[in-house]
Amino acid sequence: MNRSYEVEYCNLELRFDRRQIQNLLRELIQQGYSLYWNESDHLFTVSVRTGRKLLKLRFQRILNRYKLVGDYWSRTRSWRSGSKS
């Protein structure tokens, strides 16, 4: 049986330091994702190829930290043991 989990957050603010973003990039590369990034004085953009889709994560620079900006949607699927789809 196939089950899906969806979570919706409103007005959630996530902030990261540069090291955390670098660790995220490293982990995504180790997991086999194709990605590239671009950085300006005010914005750090990470583009991640997830199958046929391209996910762009935008981080706004605020002093020495980065705030994740934009609307993002994620779905996690899990299957009961013994059945696969």
PyMOL Python script that loads the backbone (N, CA, C, O; Angstrom):
from pymol import cmd

cmd.read_pdbstr("""\
ATOM      1  N   MET A   1       0.841  -1.177   0.000  1.00  0.00           N
ATOM      2  CA  MET A   1       0.000   0.000   0.000  1.00  0.00           C
ATOM      3  C   MET A   1       0.885   1.238   0.000  1.00  0.00           C
ATOM      4  O   MET A   1       1.886   1.306   0.714  1.00  0.00           O
ATOM      5  N   ASN A   2       0.509   2.190  -0.792  1.00  0.00           N
ATOM      6  CA  ASN A   2       1.285   3.422  -0.948  1.00  0.00           C
ATOM      7  C   ASN A   2       0.707   4.510  -0.045  1.00  0.00           C
ATOM      8  O   ASN A   2      -0.501   4.750  -0.043  1.00  0.00           O
ATOM      9  N   ARG A   3       1.574   5.163   0.719  1.00  0.00           N
ATOM     10  CA  ARG A   3       1.151   6.275   1.576  1.00  0.00           C
ATOM     11  C   ARG A   3       2.029   7.471   1.290  1.00  0.00           C
ATOM     12  O   ARG A   3       3.209   7.328   0.970  1.00  0.00           O
ATOM     13  N   SER A   4       1.453   8.644   1.406  1.00  0.00           N
ATOM     14  CA  SER A   4       2.201   9.886   1.230  1.00  0.00           C
ATOM     15  C   SER A   4       2.018  10.756   2.455  1.00  0.00           C
ATOM     16  O   SER A   4       0.972  10.723   3.104  1.00  0.00           O
ATOM     17  N   TYR A   5       3.036  11.532   2.767  1.00  0.00           N
ATOM     18  CA  TYR A   5       2.979  12.474   3.876  1.00  0.00           C
ATOM     19  C   TYR A   5       3.231  13.860   3.325  1.00  0.00           C
ATOM     20  O   TYR A   5       4.185  14.073   2.577  1.00  0.00           O
ATOM     21  N   GLU A   6       2.397  14.787   3.686  1.00  0.00           N
ATOM     22  CA  GLU A   6       2.575  16.171   3.275  1.00  0.00           C
ATOM     23  C   GLU A   6       2.523  17.053   4.519  1.00  0.00           C
ATOM     24  O   GLU A   6       1.718  16.837   5.425  1.00  0.00           O
ATOM     25  N   VAL A   7       3.391  18.038   4.536  1.00  0.00           N
ATOM     26  CA  VAL A   7       3.434  18.976   5.650  1.00  0.00           C
ATOM     27  C   VAL A   7       3.418  20.370   5.054  1.00  0.00           C
ATOM     28  O   VAL A   7       4.132  20.655   4.093  1.00  0.00           O
ATOM     29  N   GLU A   8       2.614  21.224   5.622  1.00  0.00           N
ATOM     30  CA  GLU A   8       2.549  22.606   5.148  1.00  0.00           C
ATOM     31  C   GLU A   8       2.910  23.533   6.296  1.00  0.00           C
ATOM     32  O   GLU A   8       2.351  23.442   7.389  1.00  0.00           O
ATOM     33  N   TYR A   9       3.852  24.424   6.030  1.00  0.00           N
ATOM     34  CA  TYR A   9       4.260  25.415   7.006  1.00  0.00           C
ATOM     35  C   TYR A   9       3.964  26.794   6.438  1.00  0.00           C
ATOM     36  O   TYR A   9       4.163  27.042   5.248  1.00  0.00           O
ATOM     37  N   CYS A  10       3.498  27.664   7.273  1.00  0.00           N
ATOM     38  CA  CYS A  10       3.261  29.051   6.855  1.00  0.00           C
ATOM     39  C   CYS A  10       4.086  29.970   7.750  1.00  0.00           C
ATOM     40  O   CYS A  10       4.186  29.760   8.959  1.00  0.00           O
ATOM     41  N   ASN A  11       4.665  30.973   7.141  1.00  0.00           N
ATOM     42  CA  ASN A  11       5.439  31.972   7.883  1.00  0.00           C
ATOM     43  C   ASN A  11       6.596  31.356   8.669  1.00  0.00           C
ATOM     44  O   ASN A  11       6.909  31.798   9.775  1.00  0.00           O
ATOM     45  N   LEU A  12       7.213  30.356   8.102  1.00  0.00           N
ATOM     46  CA  LEU A  12       8.362  29.710   8.719  1.00  0.00           C
ATOM     47  C   LEU A  12       9.628  30.379   8.188  1.00  0.00           C
ATOM     48  O   LEU A  12       9.805  30.511   6.977  1.00  0.00           O
ATOM     49  N   GLU A  13      10.495  30.794   9.085  1.00  0.00           N
ATOM     50  CA  GLU A  13      11.734  31.456   8.682  1.00  0.00           C
ATOM     51  C   GLU A  13      12.912  30.582   9.071  1.00  0.00           C
ATOM     52  O   GLU A  13      13.104  30.262  10.244  1.00  0.00           O
ATOM     53  N   LEU A  14      13.707  30.197   8.064  1.00  0.00           N
ATOM     54  CA  LEU A  14      14.888  29.376   8.296  1.00  0.00           C
ATOM     55  C   LEU A  14      16.122  30.190   7.948  1.00  0.00           C
ATOM     56  O   LEU A  14      16.210  30.781   6.872  1.00  0.00           O
ATOM     57  N   ARG A  15      17.076  30.213   8.875  1.00  0.00           N
ATOM     58  CA  ARG A  15      18.326  30.944   8.655  1.00  0.00           C
ATOM     59  C   ARG A  15      19.501  29.998   8.832  1.00  0.00           C
ATOM     60  O   ARG A  15      19.483  29.109   9.684  1.00  0.00           O
ATOM     61  N   PHE A  16      20.524  30.205   8.011  1.00  0.00           N
ATOM     62  CA  PHE A  16      21.687  29.332   7.998  1.00  0.00           C
ATOM     63  C   PHE A  16      22.946  30.177   7.991  1.00  0.00           C
ATOM     64  O   PHE A  16      22.937  31.324   7.543  1.00  0.00           O
ATOM     65  N   ASP A  17      24.023  29.603   8.490  1.00  0.00           N
ATOM     66  CA  ASP A  17      25.306  30.264   8.283  1.00  0.00           C
ATOM     67  C   ASP A  17      25.969  29.609   7.065  1.00  0.00           C
ATOM     68  O   ASP A  17      25.510  28.577   6.575  1.00  0.00           O
ATOM     69  N   ARG A  18      27.021  30.205   6.601  1.00  0.00           N
ATOM     70  CA  ARG A  18      27.686  29.738   5.367  1.00  0.00           C
ATOM     71  C   ARG A  18      28.133  28.280   5.479  1.00  0.00           C
ATOM     72  O   ARG A  18      28.007  27.521   4.518  1.00  0.00           O
ATOM     73  N   ARG A  19      28.639  27.895   6.612  1.00  0.00           N
ATOM     74  CA  ARG A  19      29.106  26.526   6.821  1.00  0.00           C
ATOM     75  C   ARG A  19      27.974  25.521   6.650  1.00  0.00           C
ATOM     76  O   ARG A  19      28.178  24.454   6.071  1.00  0.00           O
ATOM     77  N   GLN A  20      26.783  25.849   7.145  1.00  0.00           N
ATOM     78  CA  GLN A  20      25.645  24.947   7.014  1.00  0.00           C
ATOM     79  C   GLN A  20      25.231  24.773   5.553  1.00  0.00           C
ATOM     80  O   GLN A  20      24.866  23.675   5.134  1.00  0.00           O
ATOM     81  N   ILE A  21      25.289  25.852   4.783  1.00  0.00           N
ATOM     82  CA  ILE A  21      24.959  25.742   3.355  1.00  0.00           C
ATOM     83  C   ILE A  21      26.019  24.916   2.635  1.00  0.00           C
ATOM     84  O   ILE A  21      25.683  24.101   1.776  1.00  0.00           O
ATOM     85  N   GLN A  22      27.280  25.112   2.969  1.00  0.00           N
ATOM     86  CA  GLN A  22      28.348  24.313   2.362  1.00  0.00           C
ATOM     87  C   GLN A  22      28.177  22.833   2.701  1.00  0.00           C
ATOM     88  O   GLN A  22      28.403  21.972   1.850  1.00  0.00           O
ATOM     89  N   ASN A  23      27.778  22.535   3.938  1.00  0.00           N
ATOM     90  CA  ASN A  23      27.532  21.141   4.325  1.00  0.00           C
ATOM     91  C   ASN A  23      26.353  20.556   3.560  1.00  0.00           C
ATOM     92  O   ASN A  23      26.379  19.386   3.179  1.00  0.00           O
ATOM     93  N   LEU A  24      25.312  21.368   3.330  1.00  0.00           N
ATOM     94  CA  LEU A  24      24.170  20.924   2.544  1.00  0.00           C
ATOM     95  C   LEU A  24      24.609  20.576   1.122  1.00  0.00           C
ATOM     96  O   LEU A  24      24.231  19.531   0.594  1.00  0.00           O
ATOM     97  N   LEU A  25      25.406  21.449   0.503  1.00  0.00           N
ATOM     98  CA  LEU A  25      25.899  21.186  -0.845  1.00  0.00           C
ATOM     99  C   LEU A  25      26.721  19.907  -0.886  1.00  0.00           C
ATOM    100  O   LEU A  25      26.551  19.087  -1.788  1.00  0.00           O
ATOM    101  N   ARG A  26      27.596  19.737   0.070  1.00  0.00           N
ATOM    102  CA  ARG A  26      28.430  18.536   0.142  1.00  0.00           C
ATOM    103  C   ARG A  26      27.579  17.277   0.252  1.00  0.00           C
ATOM    104  O   ARG A  26      27.842  16.286  -0.429  1.00  0.00           O
ATOM    105  N   GLU A  27      26.567  17.315   1.103  1.00  0.00           N
ATOM    106  CA  GLU A  27      25.691  16.157   1.297  1.00  0.00           C
ATOM    107  C   GLU A  27      24.897  15.839   0.030  1.00  0.00           C
ATOM    108  O   GLU A  27      24.758  14.673  -0.338  1.00  0.00           O
ATOM    109  N   LEU A  28      24.377  16.865  -0.634  1.00  0.00           N
ATOM    110  CA  LEU A  28      23.634  16.643  -1.875  1.00  0.00           C
ATOM    111  C   LEU A  28      24.523  16.017  -2.945  1.00  0.00           C
ATOM    112  O   LEU A  28      24.089  15.116  -3.663  1.00  0.00           O
ATOM    113  N   ILE A  29      25.762  16.487  -3.057  1.00  0.00           N
ATOM    114  CA  ILE A  29      26.706  15.919  -4.020  1.00  0.00           C
ATOM    115  C   ILE A  29      27.000  14.467  -3.672  1.00  0.00           C
ATOM    116  O   ILE A  29      27.028  13.616  -4.561  1.00  0.00           O
ATOM    117  N   GLN A  30      27.221  14.171  -2.394  1.00  0.00           N
ATOM    118  CA  GLN A  30      27.490  12.801  -1.972  1.00  0.00           C
ATOM    119  C   GLN A  30      26.310  11.875  -2.241  1.00  0.00           C
ATOM    120  O   GLN A  30      26.497  10.679  -2.469  1.00  0.00           O
ATOM    121  N   GLN A  31      25.089  12.425  -2.216  1.00  0.00           N
ATOM    122  CA  GLN A  31      23.896  11.628  -2.496  1.00  0.00           C
ATOM    123  C   GLN A  31      23.664  11.466  -4.000  1.00  0.00           C
ATOM    124  O   GLN A  31      22.729  10.778  -4.409  1.00  0.00           O
ATOM    125  N   GLY A  32      24.501  12.089  -4.822  1.00  0.00           N
ATOM    126  CA  GLY A  32      24.434  11.899  -6.261  1.00  0.00           C
ATOM    127  C   GLY A  32      23.615  12.933  -7.021  1.00  0.00           C
ATOM    128  O   GLY A  32      23.352  12.760  -8.211  1.00  0.00           O
ATOM    129  N   TYR A  33      23.211  14.004  -6.347  1.00  0.00           N
ATOM    130  CA  TYR A  33      22.451  15.040  -7.036  1.00  0.00           C
ATOM    131  C   TYR A  33      23.373  15.909  -7.879  1.00  0.00           C
ATOM    132  O   TYR A  33      24.516  16.173  -7.506  1.00  0.00           O
ATOM    133  N   SER A  34      22.859  16.347  -9.016  1.00  0.00           N
ATOM    134  CA  SER A  34      23.564  17.296  -9.861  1.00  0.00           C
ATOM    135  C   SER A  34      23.133  18.694  -9.431  1.00  0.00           C
ATOM    136  O   SER A  34      21.939  18.975  -9.329  1.00  0.00           O
ATOM    137  N   LEU A  35      24.098  19.561  -9.181  1.00  0.00           N
ATOM    138  CA  LEU A  35      23.734  20.894  -8.709  1.00  0.00           C
ATOM    139  C   LEU A  35      24.768  21.924  -9.110  1.00  0.00           C
ATOM    140  O   LEU A  35      25.901  21.598  -9.466  1.00  0.00           O
ATOM    141  N   TYR A  36      24.352  23.159  -9.042  1.00  0.00           N
ATOM    142  CA  TYR A  36      25.260  24.286  -9.201  1.00  0.00           C
ATOM    143  C   TYR A  36      24.735  25.427  -8.351  1.00  0.00           C
ATOM    144  O   TYR A  36      23.575  25.425  -7.940  1.00  0.00           O
ATOM    145  N   TRP A  37      25.591  26.397  -8.091  1.00  0.00           N
ATOM    146  CA  TRP A  37      25.185  27.521  -7.259  1.00  0.00           C
ATOM    147  C   TRP A  37      25.760  28.808  -7.814  1.00  0.00           C
ATOM    148  O   TRP A  37      26.720  28.818  -8.585  1.00  0.00           O
ATOM    149  N   ASN A  38      25.132  29.893  -7.388  1.00  0.00           N
ATOM    150  CA  ASN A  38      25.550  31.222  -7.808  1.00  0.00           C
ATOM    151  C   ASN A  38      25.422  32.131  -6.591  1.00  0.00           C
ATOM    152  O   ASN A  38      24.453  32.043  -5.838  1.00  0.00           O
ATOM    153  N   GLU A  39      26.397  32.992  -6.408  1.00  0.00           N
ATOM    154  CA  GLU A  39      26.381  33.865  -5.242  1.00  0.00           C
ATOM    155  C   GLU A  39      26.619  35.309  -5.665  1.00  0.00           C
ATOM    156  O   GLU A  39      27.515  35.602  -6.456  1.00  0.00           O
ATOM    157  N   SER A  40      25.797  36.206  -5.122  1.00  0.00           N
ATOM    158  CA  SER A  40      25.998  37.642  -5.318  1.00  0.00           C
ATOM    159  C   SER A  40      26.108  38.276  -3.928  1.00  0.00           C
ATOM    160  O   SER A  40      26.147  37.572  -2.919  1.00  0.00           O
ATOM    161  N   ASP A  41      26.157  39.583  -3.887  1.00  0.00           N
ATOM    162  CA  ASP A  41      26.258  40.267  -2.599  1.00  0.00           C
ATOM    163  C   ASP A  41      25.038  40.036  -1.711  1.00  0.00           C
ATOM    164  O   ASP A  41      25.150  40.052  -0.485  1.00  0.00           O
ATOM    165  N   HIS A  42      23.874  39.820  -2.328  1.00  0.00           N
ATOM    166  CA  HIS A  42      22.637  39.736  -1.554  1.00  0.00           C
ATOM    167  C   HIS A  42      21.926  38.393  -1.633  1.00  0.00           C
ATOM    168  O   HIS A  42      21.011  38.135  -0.851  1.00  0.00           O
ATOM    169  N   LEU A  43      22.333  37.533  -2.563  1.00  0.00           N
ATOM    170  CA  LEU A  43      21.580  36.303  -2.785  1.00  0.00           C
ATOM    171  C   LEU A  43      22.509  35.137  -3.083  1.00  0.00           C
ATOM    172  O   LEU A  43      23.470  35.277  -3.839  1.00  0.00           O
ATOM    173  N   PHE A  44      22.222  33.997  -2.489  1.00  0.00           N
ATOM    174  CA  PHE A  44      22.935  32.742  -2.738  1.00  0.00           C
ATOM    175  C   PHE A  44      21.892  31.783  -3.290  1.00  0.00           C
ATOM    176  O   PHE A  44      20.940  31.443  -2.587  1.00  0.00           O
ATOM    177  N   THR A  45      22.049  31.341  -4.526  1.00  0.00           N
ATOM    178  CA  THR A  45      21.078  30.468  -5.169  1.00  0.00           C
ATOM    179  C   THR A  45      21.709  29.111  -5.427  1.00  0.00           C
ATOM    180  O   THR A  45      22.811  29.022  -5.968  1.00  0.00           O
ATOM    181  N   VAL A  46      21.004  28.048  -5.036  1.00  0.00           N
ATOM    182  CA  VAL A  46      21.439  26.682  -5.278  1.00  0.00           C
ATOM    183  C   VAL A  46      20.399  26.034  -6.184  1.00  0.00           C
ATOM    184  O   VAL A  46      19.213  26.024  -5.856  1.00  0.00           O
ATOM    185  N   SER A  47      20.832  25.492  -7.318  1.00  0.00           N
ATOM    186  CA  SER A  47      19.944  24.796  -8.246  1.00  0.00           C
ATOM    187  C   SER A  47      20.271  23.315  -8.192  1.00  0.00           C
ATOM    188  O   SER A  47      21.406  22.908  -8.436  1.00  0.00           O
ATOM    189  N   VAL A  48      19.255  22.508  -7.865  1.00  0.00           N
ATOM    190  CA  VAL A  48      19.440  21.068  -7.690  1.00  0.00           C
ATOM    191  C   VAL A  48      18.562  20.338  -8.696  1.00  0.00           C
ATOM    192  O   VAL A  48      17.356  20.579  -8.758  1.00  0.00           O
ATOM    193  N   ARG A  49      19.159  19.447  -9.484  1.00  0.00           N
ATOM    194  CA  ARG A  49      18.405  18.640 -10.432  1.00  0.00           C
ATOM    195  C   ARG A  49      17.879  17.417  -9.677  1.00  0.00           C
ATOM    196  O   ARG A  49      18.653  16.599  -9.179  1.00  0.00           O
ATOM    197  N   THR A  50      16.552  17.309  -9.603  1.00  0.00           N
ATOM    198  CA  THR A  50      15.908  16.179  -8.929  1.00  0.00           C
ATOM    199  C   THR A  50      15.094  15.429  -9.980  1.00  0.00           C
ATOM    200  O   THR A  50      13.907  15.700 -10.163  1.00  0.00           O
ATOM    201  N   GLY A  51      15.724  14.499 -10.659  1.00  0.00           N
ATOM    202  CA  GLY A  51      15.050  13.808 -11.745  1.00  0.00           C
ATOM    203  C   GLY A  51      14.846  14.757 -12.907  1.00  0.00           C
ATOM    204  O   GLY A  51      15.805  15.318 -13.437  1.00  0.00           O
ATOM    205  N   ARG A  52      13.599  14.934 -13.302  1.00  0.00           N
ATOM    206  CA  ARG A  52      13.297  15.830 -14.412  1.00  0.00           C
ATOM    207  C   ARG A  52      13.063  17.261 -13.957  1.00  0.00           C
ATOM    208  O   ARG A  52      12.921  18.156 -14.789  1.00  0.00           O
ATOM    209  N   LYS A  53      13.021  17.488 -12.662  1.00  0.00           N
ATOM    210  CA  LYS A  53      12.734  18.825 -12.141  1.00  0.00           C
ATOM    211  C   LYS A  53      14.007  19.514 -11.667  1.00  0.00           C
ATOM    212  O   LYS A  53      14.981  18.874 -11.272  1.00  0.00           O
ATOM    213  N   LEU A  54      13.963  20.832 -11.721  1.00  0.00           N
ATOM    214  CA  LEU A  54      15.057  21.652 -11.218  1.00  0.00           C
ATOM    215  C   LEU A  54      14.527  22.453 -10.039  1.00  0.00           C
ATOM    216  O   LEU A  54      13.614  23.265 -10.190  1.00  0.00           O
ATOM    217  N   LEU A  55      15.099  22.222  -8.877  1.00  0.00           N
ATOM    218  CA  LEU A  55      14.709  22.921  -7.660  1.00  0.00           C
ATOM    219  C   LEU A  55      15.706  24.041  -7.403  1.00  0.00           C
ATOM    220  O   LEU A  55      16.913  23.802  -7.347  1.00  0.00           O
ATOM    221  N   LYS A  56      15.210  25.250  -7.249  1.00  0.00           N
ATOM    222  CA  LYS A  56      16.081  26.383  -6.955  1.00  0.00           C
ATOM    223  C   LYS A  56      15.821  26.847  -5.528  1.00  0.00           C
ATOM    224  O   LYS A  56      14.719  27.281  -5.190  1.00  0.00           O
ATOM    225  N   LEU A  57      16.852  26.746  -4.701  1.00  0.00           N
ATOM    226  CA  LEU A  57      16.795  27.229  -3.319  1.00  0.00           C
ATOM    227  C   LEU A  57      17.443  28.604  -3.296  1.00  0.00           C
ATOM    228  O   LEU A  57      18.578  28.774  -3.742  1.00  0.00           O
ATOM    229  N   ARG A  58      16.718  29.575  -2.776  1.00  0.00           N
ATOM    230  CA  ARG A  58      17.230  30.945  -2.732  1.00  0.00           C
ATOM    231  C   ARG A  58      17.459  31.346  -1.278  1.00  0.00           C
ATOM    232  O   ARG A  58      16.569  31.217  -0.437  1.00  0.00           O
ATOM    233  N   PHE A  59      18.664  31.833  -0.999  1.00  0.00           N
ATOM    234  CA  PHE A  59      19.024  32.288   0.337  1.00  0.00           C
ATOM    235  C   PHE A  59      19.377  33.770   0.256  1.00  0.00           C
ATOM    236  O   PHE A  59      20.275  34.163  -0.488  1.00  0.00           O
ATOM    237  N   GLN A  60      18.666  34.583   1.023  1.00  0.00           N
ATOM    238  CA  GLN A  60      18.938  36.020   1.070  1.00  0.00           C
ATOM    239  C   GLN A  60      19.990  36.285   2.138  1.00  0.00           C
ATOM    240  O   GLN A  60      19.853  35.841   3.278  1.00  0.00           O
ATOM    241  N   ARG A  61      21.031  37.003   1.767  1.00  0.00           N
ATOM    242  CA  ARG A  61      22.094  37.308   2.719  1.00  0.00           C
ATOM    243  C   ARG A  61      21.654  38.431   3.642  1.00  0.00           C
ATOM    244  O   ARG A  61      21.253  39.505   3.194  1.00  0.00           O
ATOM    245  N   ILE A  62      21.738  38.162   4.949  1.00  0.00           N
ATOM    246  CA  ILE A  62      21.422  39.156   5.971  1.00  0.00           C
ATOM    247  C   ILE A  62      22.586  39.141   6.957  1.00  0.00           C
ATOM    248  O   ILE A  62      22.735  38.216   7.756  1.00  0.00           O
ATOM    249  N   LEU A  63      23.409  40.191   6.881  1.00  0.00           N
ATOM    250  CA  LEU A  63      24.661  40.267   7.643  1.00  0.00           C
ATOM    251  C   LEU A  63      25.505  39.035   7.320  1.00  0.00           C
ATOM    252  O   LEU A  63      25.856  38.831   6.158  1.00  0.00           O
ATOM    253  N   ASN A  64      25.837  38.215   8.304  1.00  0.00           N
ATOM    254  CA  ASN A  64      26.682  37.046   8.061  1.00  0.00           C
ATOM    255  C   ASN A  64      25.886  35.750   7.980  1.00  0.00           C
ATOM    256  O   ASN A  64      26.461  34.665   8.061  1.00  0.00           O
ATOM    257  N   ARG A  65      24.572  35.852   7.821  1.00  0.00           N
ATOM    258  CA  ARG A  65      23.723  34.655   7.752  1.00  0.00           C
ATOM    259  C   ARG A  65      22.900  34.697   6.475  1.00  0.00           C
ATOM    260  O   ARG A  65      22.877  35.700   5.761  1.00  0.00           O
ATOM    261  N   TYR A  66      22.225  33.588   6.203  1.00  0.00           N
ATOM    262  CA  TYR A  66      21.422  33.461   4.993  1.00  0.00           C
ATOM    263  C   TYR A  66      20.030  32.983   5.366  1.00  0.00           C
ATOM    264  O   TYR A  66      19.869  32.011   6.104  1.00  0.00           O
ATOM    265  N   LYS A  67      19.028  33.681   4.847  1.00  0.00           N
ATOM    266  CA  LYS A  67      17.633  33.350   5.114  1.00  0.00           C
ATOM    267  C   LYS A  67      17.056  32.671   3.872  1.00  0.00           C
ATOM    268  O   LYS A  67      17.147  33.210   2.770  1.00  0.00           O
ATOM    269  N   LEU A  68      16.464  31.492   4.049  1.00  0.00           N
ATOM    270  CA  LEU A  68      15.821  30.794   2.943  1.00  0.00           C
ATOM    271  C   LEU A  68      14.559  31.562   2.569  1.00  0.00           C
ATOM    272  O   LEU A  68      13.684  31.768   3.410  1.00  0.00           O
ATOM    273  N   VAL A  69      14.460  31.987   1.304  1.00  0.00           N
ATOM    274  CA  VAL A  69      13.316  32.780   0.855  1.00  0.00           C
ATOM    275  C   VAL A  69      12.596  32.049  -0.269  1.00  0.00           C
ATOM    276  O   VAL A  69      13.206  31.306  -1.039  1.00  0.00           O
ATOM    277  N   GLY A  70      11.300  32.269  -0.350  1.00  0.00           N
ATOM    278  CA  GLY A  70      10.501  31.653  -1.401  1.00  0.00           C
ATOM    279  C   GLY A  70       9.530  30.645  -0.817  1.00  0.00           C
ATOM    280  O   GLY A  70       9.497  30.409   0.390  1.00  0.00           O
ATOM    281  N   ASP A  71       8.750  30.062  -1.693  1.00  0.00           N
ATOM    282  CA  ASP A  71       7.778  29.039  -1.317  1.00  0.00           C
ATOM    283  C   ASP A  71       8.268  27.697  -1.822  1.00  0.00           C
ATOM    284  O   ASP A  71       8.624  27.560  -2.993  1.00  0.00           O
ATOM    285  N   TYR A  72       8.287  26.708  -0.944  1.00  0.00           N
ATOM    286  CA  TYR A  72       8.781  25.384  -1.291  1.00  0.00           C
ATOM    287  C   TYR A  72       7.751  24.349  -0.877  1.00  0.00           C
ATOM    288  O   TYR A  72       7.036  24.516   0.111  1.00  0.00           O
ATOM    289  N   TRP A  73       7.693  23.285  -1.647  1.00  0.00           N
ATOM    290  CA  TRP A  73       6.740  22.220  -1.388  1.00  0.00           C
ATOM    291  C   TRP A  73       7.477  20.907  -1.497  1.00  0.00           C
ATOM    292  O   TRP A  73       8.278  20.709  -2.411  1.00  0.00           O
ATOM    293  N   SER A  74       7.208  20.006  -0.564  1.00  0.00           N
ATOM    294  CA  SER A  74       7.883  18.719  -0.572  1.00  0.00           C
ATOM    295  C   SER A  74       6.899  17.626  -0.216  1.00  0.00           C
ATOM    296  O   SER A  74       5.999  17.828   0.600  1.00  0.00           O
ATOM    297  N   ARG A  75       7.072  16.478  -0.824  1.00  0.00           N
ATOM    298  CA  ARG A  75       6.255  15.307  -0.502  1.00  0.00           C
ATOM    299  C   ARG A  75       7.198  14.145  -0.237  1.00  0.00           C
ATOM    300  O   ARG A  75       8.131  13.904  -1.001  1.00  0.00           O
ATOM    301  N   THR A  76       6.949  13.432   0.846  1.00  0.00           N
ATOM    302  CA  THR A  76       7.724  12.250   1.187  1.00  0.00           C
ATOM    303  C   THR A  76       6.819  11.050   1.067  1.00  0.00           C
ATOM    304  O   THR A  76       5.717  11.037   1.615  1.00  0.00           O
ATOM    305  N   ARG A  77       7.274  10.053   0.360  1.00  0.00           N
ATOM    306  CA  ARG A  77       6.500   8.824   0.211  1.00  0.00           C
ATOM    307  C   ARG A  77       7.149   7.719   0.994  1.00  0.00           C
ATOM    308  O   ARG A  77       8.375   7.620   1.064  1.00  0.00           O
ATOM    309  N   SER A  78       6.325   6.893   1.580  1.00  0.00           N
ATOM    310  CA  SER A  78       6.850   5.705   2.236  1.00  0.00           C
ATOM    311  C   SER A  78       5.940   4.544   1.882  1.00  0.00           C
ATOM    312  O   SER A  78       4.759   4.735   1.594  1.00  0.00           O
ATOM    313  N   TRP A  79       6.479   3.371   1.902  1.00  0.00           N
ATOM    314  CA  TRP A  79       5.703   2.176   1.592  1.00  0.00           C
ATOM    315  C   TRP A  79       5.762   1.229   2.774  1.00  0.00           C
ATOM    316  O   TRP A  79       6.770   1.145   3.476  1.00  0.00           O
ATOM    317  N   ARG A  80       4.674   0.525   2.981  1.00  0.00           N
ATOM    318  CA  ARG A  80       4.681  -0.495   4.022  1.00  0.00           C
ATOM    319  C   ARG A  80       5.640  -1.597   3.634  1.00  0.00           C
ATOM    320  O   ARG A  80       5.830  -1.872   2.449  1.00  0.00           O
ATOM    321  N   SER A  81       6.240  -2.224   4.612  1.00  0.00           N
ATOM    322  CA  SER A  81       7.187  -3.289   4.294  1.00  0.00           C
ATOM    323  C   SER A  81       6.466  -4.401   3.544  1.00  0.00           C
ATOM    324  O   SER A  81       5.328  -4.756   3.853  1.00  0.00           O
ATOM    325  N   GLY A  82       7.157  -4.932   2.558  1.00  0.00           N
ATOM    326  CA  GLY A  82       6.599  -6.022   1.772  1.00  0.00           C
ATOM    327  C   GLY A  82       5.934  -5.583   0.493  1.00  0.00           C
ATOM    328  O   GLY A  82       5.675  -6.420  -0.372  1.00  0.00           O
ATOM    329  N   SER A  83       5.646  -4.309   0.337  1.00  0.00           N
ATOM    330  CA  SER A  83       5.047  -3.869  -0.934  1.00  0.00           C
ATOM    331  C   SER A  83       5.878  -2.757  -1.521  1.00  0.00           C
ATOM    332  O   SER A  83       6.354  -1.873  -0.808  1.00  0.00           O
ATOM    333  N   LYS A  84       6.046  -2.808  -2.812  1.00  0.00           N
ATOM    334  CA  LYS A  84       6.842  -1.796  -3.502  1.00  0.00           C
ATOM    335  C   LYS A  84       6.047  -1.296  -4.693  1.00  0.00           C
ATOM    336  O   LYS A  84       5.291  -2.046  -5.310  1.00  0.00           O
ATOM    337  N   SER A  85       6.225  -0.016  -5.012  1.00  0.00           N
ATOM    338  CA  SER A  85       5.559   0.549  -6.187  1.00  0.00           C
ATOM    339  C   SER A  85       6.569   1.142  -7.112  1.00  0.00           C
ATOM    340  O   SER A  85       6.208   1.670  -8.164  1.00  0.00           O
TER     341      SER A  85
END
""", "prot")
cmd.dss("prot")
cmd.show_as("cartoon", "prot")
cmd.util.cbc("prot")
cmd.orient("prot")
